[in-house]
Structures are given as structure tokens and as C-alpha cells.
Amino acid sequence: MNNTEDRNDETINLDLDEHTSAEDADMDVNTEANANADDDFDYLKEIEEIEAQEKELEEQRQKKKEELERRREEREKDEKKSAAQRKREMKERKKEAEWLGEPFEDDVEIVPTAKKKKSKKGLVAIVVIVLIALAGGAVFAYKMQADKKELADFSQKVAAFQSEKLDGRDFGSHQSYFTDFMKECQDAIDAGDLKKMEELDKKWSEVENTYTTVSNGKTSLDAFASGIDQALSTYSITDDYKATYETLKKDVEAAQKDCDYEKVSDFQKQLDALATNLKSDNLKVIQNLKNDISSVSLDKDYVSADDQKKLDAYSTEVEKYIKEENYAQAVTTLNSWKTDVTALKKTIDDKKAAEQAKAESEAESKRAAESKAAESKAAESKAAESKKNQTTETKKDSSKNNSNSSNSSASSDYVLPGSSSQYLSASDVKNLSSYQLMIARNEIYARHGRKFNDSELQAYFNGKSWYKGTVNPEDFSTSVFNDYEIKNIQLIQSYE
């Protein structure tokens, strides 16, 4: 055991003076190896910087380095332990030799130079081989890692383009262009075809430019489609232009489906033309509605303050919308105005008709009462007269009969014989024609000798035996009418 330890110690701790030539040879080899090693380590350092991007390779390198450090530390500990053990043994042997009185010599084995040289060269060769192997492995690992990184980067690029720009979007007729390109990329990734990936990567800028053009075009088309109704919101789409509007909407929807964004310019021209036509048409509609409203005549005596305020507000609102060129609201407001003014007109007419009916009913009742009173008074007067002249009644019978016969003949020449001597009722006049009512009214004037400028009336009354026209129209005074005649003229006029 001691001999072995001495030899190991002798190998590690050679005397430089005794083995100068061997050390020189070893130094040459070591210098070359160290130079090569320095180059290799520089390269390894560069590789390590690249490999730092990959956690797995870095961890493996760290583990190997730690293992080498651990072994070196263990070897150093073993060497120190062996040296200490040998030193203790040498001290014991020295004490033993001194106690026995024997000379003491260190038990050191001199290793031949040739043998040592062979051992050192073999160690250097092994180190060189290991370093070369490490360098080659590092280069291979670097290439493998670079290929792996290129594949990962390309995969990430494809996935990002797909998720951020294509998923959930439909580019119509352009969709197949992007779909086919993405399929080529995925096929290259699945096959690990780096050459194909490089070719596709060169085409990438072209695809992105195409995407930008198509995407911007689609955005423009979608914006136009969503803005059609807003652009026409100030116009009332009448029946004359409804078909044009619906056709434009359908064409735009079809273009959206195909992503045919190049038609936006043509669509804009159609929209502008439609807006111009609608403006002209709306102005005509507005004027027609105004004319309809103006043609409705309202009796101001029956229009309340609130109703008048409401109608005035309509007028103000319409003019405001026209000034703002909001023709749709102007048309809507005018239609509401027309509806309200028509309803108000009907309400007023119904109210006036009810009032007239009530007045006529009251007048008829009054006339009936007055007529009944007059008849009663006349009967009383006639009875008194009859009693007073009873003695002479017989003498006058013959004369009275002749008079009655004459009166009967004369009454047949009148439309309303009693219009000057009694109150007429509605039943007396309601069945007469307009012509008969006109004649009946003028009969009252004719009884008082009024002349007529109208040739038809002249011919009619000149044919009556009882008519004596003596008073010119301009000289005639209505003061000659009695109460019966005044009331009867009013009644006849109410039916005319």
C-alpha cells in the first residue's frame, strides 16, 4: 500500500530538475492542447450564449459541469488525504528507524522518464480527444438547437397570423388565398421541412400586404353598409324610390358576402344619386301637405286657444326641420298636423251642426207656440165678431160664400198661401224644393207690390192674377212686413 501511494505521489510531484527534457516535451504538447482548448472554449462560450435561450440544454450543461466540479473536489480531497496518510507513515517509519538505530531513507520510487513521458502524452491525447468530441457535439447541438428554434419561430408566426387575423373573419372570394397559404405553412411545419419554411417565409410579406389590402377594403365596405340608413335618415323614402333603396341594400349585402370591396365607389355614387332624388321628392311632398292643410277652413270662433297653440307649434316645427334639411321629420310632422287639423275641422262642423239643429228645434217650438196662440186669439176674435154680427149673418151668407170662392181660387196661386197671416212650421217647408223655397220667400215681397230685376221672377209673378208690381227694388222697405212675414222669411231662408 505504501509503495503504491509513493508512486502516485511521485507521479504528481516530479522533480523538474531531473526531468527537464520530459517536461519540455510535455509543455509543447500542453501548449498546443491549451491553444486548441482555448479556441474550443471560446467557441463553447459562444455556444453557451446561444444555448442560454433554451432552458433544457442549459440545465444539462449545468448538471455536467457540477458533476465535473464534484469529481475534481473529491479527487483533491483524496489526494490530500493520501498525502497526509503518507506523511504520517513516513514519520512513523523514521521514528522506528531511529529507535532501531538504522539509517532512514525515503521510500521514493523513481519513475523512468520514458514511462512518465508516455503517461503524460496519453493524458494529453485523451484531453484533446475529449475537447474535440465536446466541440463537435456542441456544434451539432448548436445546429439542432438552431433548427429547433427556426421551427418554433415559424410555428409561432403562423399561429399568430391565424388567430389574430384570420380566425372568425370571412373574406369571401379572397378567403381561399389565405386558407391555402396557411395550409402550406402547416404542412411544412408538420413535415419539419425547413427549406419549404424558408420559401414560405420569403412570401410572407406578400401575403401580409394582400391581407392589409383585403382587410381595409372589407372594413370600408362594412362601414358603407352600416352607414346607408344613417346617410338617408334625413329623407322620407317614398314609394317612388323605395325599390331603388331596397335594391341598393341587397347589392351591398351581396358584395359584403363576397368581400367585393372594389364596388364601394360605385355604391357611393348610387347612394348620392338616391339622396339627391329623395330631397327633390320630399320637397314636393312637403309642399303638397302644406297645400292640403291650408285648404282646411276652420271657423276661428270654434278654435280654442290650446288648439290654436298646437297648430302654431306644428308650423314652427315644420319650418325648423326644413331649414335643417331634415325632410323626413318635416314630412312626419306635416302628416301629424294634417291629421289633427282634419279632426279639428270635423269636431267644429259637428258642433255647429248640433247647435243649428238645436236652434231650429227651438225656433220650430216657438213658432208652433206662437201659431197656436195666434190661432186661439183669432178664434176668440172670430167668435166675438160672429156673436156681435149674428143678426146680420144671414144677410151676408150669400156675399161670404162668393168671397170664400174667390179666396179659394186665389190661394191656389201661392206656394205658401198663409205666409203673411200665420206662423209657418218646419213641416210646411221641409218638403219644398230649393226653387219652391225661393218662390215662397219672394211671394211675401210680391204681396207688397215689389218689382223684380230677375227676368225669371218677373215672368213668374206677372203670371199671377193677384200680383201688382208697383214698388221698385231700390225703393222697397222691409218695414212693411208684419211679424208673421218676418219670422216666415227667416224660416224659409234656413231651409234654402
LOLO-514191 format. One line per 2 residues: number of its first residue (from 1); for each residue y, x, z of C-alpha. Coordinates in steps of 0.1 Angstrom, whole numbers, plus 2048, in hexadecimal, padded with zeros to 3 digits. Each point is the difference from the previous one (the first is absolute). Layout:
NUM) Y:X:Z; ...
// end
This chain:
1) 800:800:800; 818:81C:809
3) 7F9:812:7E0; 808:7E1:7EC
5) 820:7FB:812; 809:824:7FB
7) 7FA:7FE:7DB; 815:7E0:7FD
9) 81C:810:813; 7FD:81F:7EB
11) 803:7EC:7E0; 81F:7EF:80C
13) 810:81E:810; 7FA:81C:7E6
15) 812:821:805; 81A:803:7E4
17) 801:825:801; 7DB:804:7FA
19) 7FE:7E6:7E4; 820:805:7EC
21) 7F1:800:7DE; 7ED:7E0:807
23) 81F:7EF:80E; 813:80B:7E1
25) 7E6:7F0:7EA; 800:7E1:815
27) 826:7FE:800; 800:800:7DA
29) 7E8:7E4:7FF; 813:7EE:81C
31) 821:805:7EF; 7F3:7F1:7DF
33) 7EF:7E4:814; 81F:7FA:814
35) 816:7FF:7E1; 7E8:7E7:7F0
37) 7FF:7ED:821; 826:7FF:802
39) 801:7F1:7DD; 7E5:7E8:808
41) 811:7F5:820; 821:7FB:7EE
43) 7EE:7EA:7E8; 7EE:7EF:81D
45) 822:7FA:811; 80D:7EF:7E0
47) 7E0:7EB:7FF; 805:7F7:825
49) 822:7F3:7F9; 7F2:7EA:7E5
51) 7E2:7F6:815; 817:7F6:81C
53) 805:7E0:7EC; 7DC:7F7:805
55) 7F6:7FA:824; 7DB:803:7FB
57) 801:823:7F1; 819:80C:819
59) 7E9:7F4:81D; 7E3:812:7F1
61) 813:820:7FC; 80D:7FE:823
63) 7DD:7FB:80E; 7F3:81E:7ED
65) 81D:816:80C; 7FB:7F5:824
67) 7DB:808:7FC; 808:823:7F4
69) 818:805:81C; 7E7:7F4:819
71) 7E5:818:7F3; 819:81E:800
73) 809:7F8:824; 7DB:7FE:80A
75) 7F9:821:7EE; 81D:811:811
77) 7F4:7F2:822; 7DD:80D:7F9
79) 80E:822:7F6; 815:802:81F
81) 7E2:7F5:815; 7E9:81B:7EF
83) 81A:81B:805; 804:7F8:825
85) 7DA:7FF:804; 7FC:822:7EF
87) 81C:80E:815; 7EF:7F5:820
89) 7DE:80E:7F5; 810:821:7F7
91) 810:802:822; 7DE:7F9:811
93) 7EE:819:7EA; 81B:81A:808
95) 7FD:7FA:826; 7DA:802:7FD
97) 803:821:7ED; 818:80E:81A
99) 7E9:7F5:81D; 7E2:811:7EF
101) 814:81F:7F7; 7FA:7FB:7DB
103) 819:806:7E5; 80F:7DF:7F2
105) 807:7FA:7DB; 80C:7E1:7F0
107) 7E4:7EF:7ED; 813:7FD:7DF
109) 7ED:7FD:7E0; 811:810:7E3
111) 7FD:7EA:7E1; 7FC:814:7E0
113) 81F:7FD:7E9; 7ED:7F5:7E3
115) 7F0:7E4:814; 821:7F5:80E
117) 811:801:7DE; 7E5:7EA:7F2
119) 805:7E7:81C; 826:7FF:7FB
121) 7FD:7FC:7DB; 7E8:7E4:803
123) 817:7EE:818; 81D:804:7E9
125) 7EC:7F3:7E3; 7F6:7E2:814
127) 824:7F9:809; 80B:803:7DC
129) 7E5:7E9:7F4; 809:7E7:81B
131) 825:802:7F7; 7F8:7FB:7DB
133) 7EA:7E3:808; 81B:7F1:815
135) 81A:805:7E5; 7E9:7F0:7E5
137) 7F8:7E3:817; 825:7FC:808
139) 808:7FF:7DB; 7E5:7E7:7FA
141) 80B:7EC:81E; 824:801:7F4
143) 7F6:7F3:7DD; 7EB:7E5:80F
145) 81C:7F6:817; 819:801:7E4
147) 7EA:7E9:7EB; 7FB:7E9:81D
149) 825:7FF:806; 807:7F8:7DC
151) 7E7:7E4:800; 80F:7F2:820
153) 824:802:7F4; 7F7:7EF:7DF
155) 7EC:7E5:812; 81D:7F9:817
157) 819:7FF:7E3; 7EA:7E6:7EE
159) 7FB:7EB:81F; 825:800:808
161) 80A:7F6:7DC; 7E6:7E4:801
163) 80A:7F2:822; 825:804:7FE
165) 807:7F7:7DC; 7E3:7EC:7F1
167) 7EE:7EC:81C; 80C:7DC:801
169) 815:803:7E0; 7F8:7F2:7DE
171) 810:811:7E2; 7F1:7E8:7E6
173) 7F9:810:7DF; 809:822:80F
175) 7E6:7FD:81C; 7E3:80F:7EC
177) 814:820:7FA; 802:808:825
179) 7DD:7F3:808; 7F0:816:7E5
181) 813:81F:80D; 7F6:7F9:824
183) 7DC:7FD:7F5; 801:821:7EF
185) 80E:810:81F; 7E6:7F1:817
187) 7E4:80A:7E8; 80C:824:801
189) 802:7FF:826; 7DD:7F2:803
191) 7F3:81B:7E9; 814:81C:810
193) 80C:809:7DD; 81E:817:808
195) 807:807:7DB; 802:7DA:7F9
197) 817:7FC:81E; 817:81B:7F3
199) 802:7EE:7DE; 808:7DF:811
201) 819:811:817; 813:80C:7E2
203) 802:7DC:7F3; 80C:7F4:822
205) 826:802:7F9; 7FB:7EB:7E0
207) 7EE:7E5:814; 81A:800:81B
209) 81C:7FD:7E6; 7EE:7E3:7F0
211) 7FB:7F0:821; 825:803:808
213) 80A:7F0:7DF; 7E7:7E3:804
215) 808:7FB:824; 825:7FF:7FA
217) 7FB:7E9:7E3; 7EB:7E8:815
219) 819:801:81C; 81C:7F7:7E6
221) 7EB:7E3:7F2; 7F7:7F2:822
223) 824:802:80A; 80A:7ED:7E1
225) 7E5:7E5:806; 80B:7FA:823
227) 825:7FF:7F7; 7FE:7E6:7E4
229) 805:7E2:817; 81B:812:812
231) 812:808:7E0; 7FF:7DB:7F6
233) 807:7F2:823; 824:7F6:7F7
235) 7F5:7EB:7E3; 7F0:7DE:7FE
237) 7E2:803:7E9; 803:7E0:7EA
239) 7E4:7F0:7EB; 80E:811:7E1
241) 7F9:823:80D; 7E3:7FA:818
243) 7E6:809:7E6; 812:821:7F8
245) 801:809:825; 7DB:7F9:805
247) 7F6:814:7E1; 814:81E:80C
249) 7EF:7FE:822; 7DD:7FE:7F1
251) 808:81E:7E8; 80C:815:81E
253) 7E1:7F8:814; 7E9:80A:7E3
255) 814:821:7FC; 7FB:806:826
257) 7DB:7FB:7FC; 7FE:81A:7E4
259) 81B:816:810; 813:7FE:7DF
261) 820:80D:80F; 80F:808:7DE
263) 808:7DB:7FB; 819:800:81C
265) 81D:806:7E9; 7F7:7E3:7E9
267) 7FA:7E9:81E; 823:809:80D
269) 810:7F6:7DF; 7ED:7DF:801
271) 80C:7FA:824; 824:808:7F7
273) 7FF:7E8:7E2; 7F1:7E4:816
275) 81B:805:81A; 81B:7FD:7E6
277) 7F1:7E0:7F2; 7FB:7F1:822
279) 824:807:809; 80D:7ED:7E1
281) 7E7:7E4:806; 809:7FD:825
283) 825:7FD:7F9; 7F9:7E3:7E8
285) 7EA:7EF:81B; 81C:805:81A
287) 81A:7F0:7E9; 7E9:7E2:7F8
289) 7FA:7FA:825; 825:802:807
291) 807:7E6:7E5; 7E5:7E9:80E
293) 810:802:823; 823:7FA:7F2
295) 7F4:7E1:7EE; 7F6:7F0:821
297) 81E:7EA:80B; 803:7FB:825
299) 817:7E6:811; 814:816:817
301) 805:7E3:818; 7DB:801:808
303) 7FC:826:802; 800:80C:824
305) 811:820:80C; 7DE:810:807
307) 7F3:7F7:7DD; 81F:80E:7EF
309) 7FE:820:815; 7DC:804:7F5
311) 809:7FB:7DB; 81C:819:802
313) 7E9:819:810; 7E8:7FD:7E2
315) 81D:807:7E8; 80B:81F:814
317) 7DC:80D:802; 7F9:7FC:7DB
319) 81F:813:7F6; 7F7:81C:818
321) 7DD:804:7F1; 80E:7FF:7DD
323) 819:81C:809; 7E4:815:80E
325) 7EB:7F9:7E1; 7E5:7F1:815
327) 7F8:7E4:7E7; 7DF:7F6:810
329) 811:7F6:820; 81D:7F0:7ED
331) 7E7:7EA:7ED; 7ED:7F7:820
333) 820:7F7:812; 80C:7EB:7E2
335) 7DF:7EC:800; 804:7F9:825
337) 824:7F6:7FA; 7F6:7E8:7E4
339) 7E5:7F1:815; 817:7F9:81D
341) 81D:7F3:7EB; 7E9:7E8:7EE
343) 7F1:7F4:821; 824:7FB:80E
345) 80A:7ED:7E1; 7E2:7E8:805
347) 808:7FC:824; 824:7F7:7F8
349) 7F6:7E8:7E4; 7E7:7EE:817
351) 81A:7FD:81C; 81A:7F2:7E8
353) 7E7:7E7:7F2; 7F7:7F5:822
355) 825:7FB:809; 806:7ED:7E0
357) 7E2:7E9:806; 80C:7FA:823
359) 824:7F8:7F4; 7F3:7E8:7E6
361) 7EA:7EF:819; 81D:7FC:818
363) 817:7F4:7E3; 7E6:7E7:7F5
365) 7FC:7F3:823; 825:7FD:804
367) 804:7EE:7DF; 7E4:7E8:808
369) 810:7F8:821; 823:7FB:7F0
371) 7F1:7EB:7E5; 7EE:7EB:819
373) 820:7FB:814; 814:7F8:7E1
375) 7E6:7E7:7F5; 800:7F0:822
377) 826:7FE:800; 801:7F3:7DD
379) 7E6:7E5:80A; 815:7F6:81E
381) 81F:7FF:7EB; 7EE:7EC:7E6
383) 7F3:7E7:819; 822:7FA:80E
385) 80E:7FC:7DE; 7E5:7E9:7F7
387) 806:7EB:81E; 825:7FF:7FB
389) 7FE:7F5:7DC; 7E2:7EA:805
391) 815:7E2:7F5; 808:80F:7DF
393) 7DE:810:7FA; 7F4:7E4:7EB
395) 81E:801:7EA; 7FB:825:7F9
397) 7DB:7FF:7F9; 805:7FD:7DC
399) 819:81C:7FE; 7EB:816:817
401) 7E2:7FC:7EA; 814:80B:7E2
403) 80D:81E:813; 7DD:80B:80B
405) 7F4:7FE:7DD; 81D:816:7F5
407) 7FA:819:81C; 7DB:802:7F8
409) 808:808:7DC; 81A:81A:80A
411) 7E9:811:819; 7E7:808:7E5
413) 81A:818:7F1; 7FF:817:81F
415) 7E7:81B:80A; 809:7F9:824
417) 812:7DE:802; 807:801:825
419) 80E:824:801; 824:7F3:808
421) 7F7:7E4:819; 7E4:80E:815
423) 7F0:821:80D; 7E5:80D:7EA
425) 7E0:80F:80E; 7EA:81C:7F5
427) 7E7:7E7:7F3; 81B:7F3:7E8
429) 806:821:7EF; 7E1:816:805
431) 7ED:7F3:7E2; 81E:802:7E8
433) 801:81B:7E6; 81C:81B:7FE
435) 811:7EC:7E4; 7FE:7DF:814
437) 80F:811:81E; 81C:80E:7EC
439) 807:7DD:7F1; 7FE:7F0:822
441) 819:818:80F; 819:7FA:7E3
443) 7FB:7DA:802; 814:801:820
445) 81D:813:7EE; 7FD:7E8:7E3
447) 804:7E1:816; 823:80C:809
449) 809:805:7DB; 7FD:826:7FD
451) 7FE:80D:7DD; 7E8:81C:7F6
453) 805:81F:7EB; 7DA:804:7F9
455) 7F7:7EE:7E0; 7DE:7F6:80C
457) 80F:7EF:81F; 81B:7F0:7EA
459) 7E6:7F1:7E9; 7EB:7F4:81E
461) 81B:7EE:814; 813:7F3:7E1
463) 7E0:7EC:7F9; 802:7EE:822
465) 812:7DF:801; 80D:806:823
467) 810:822:7F8; 825:802:7FC
469) 80C:824:7FC; 824:801:80A
471) 805:820:815; 800:823:7F2
473) 7EA:819:811; 81E:815:80B
475) 811:7E2:810; 7E1:7F2:811
477) 7FF:802:827; 7E1:7FD:815
479) 815:7EF:81A; 7F7:7DF:7EF
481) 7DC:803:80C; 7F5:7EC:81D
483) 7E8:80D:81B; 7E1:7F3:7EE
485) 80A:812:7E0; 808:821:812
487) 7DE:801:812; 7ED:7F4:7E1
489) 80F:81C:7EB; 7F6:81A:81A
491) 7DC:7F2:800; 7FD:800:7DA
493) 80E:824:7FE; 7E6:80C:81A
495) 7E4:7F4:7E8; 811:80D:7E1
// end
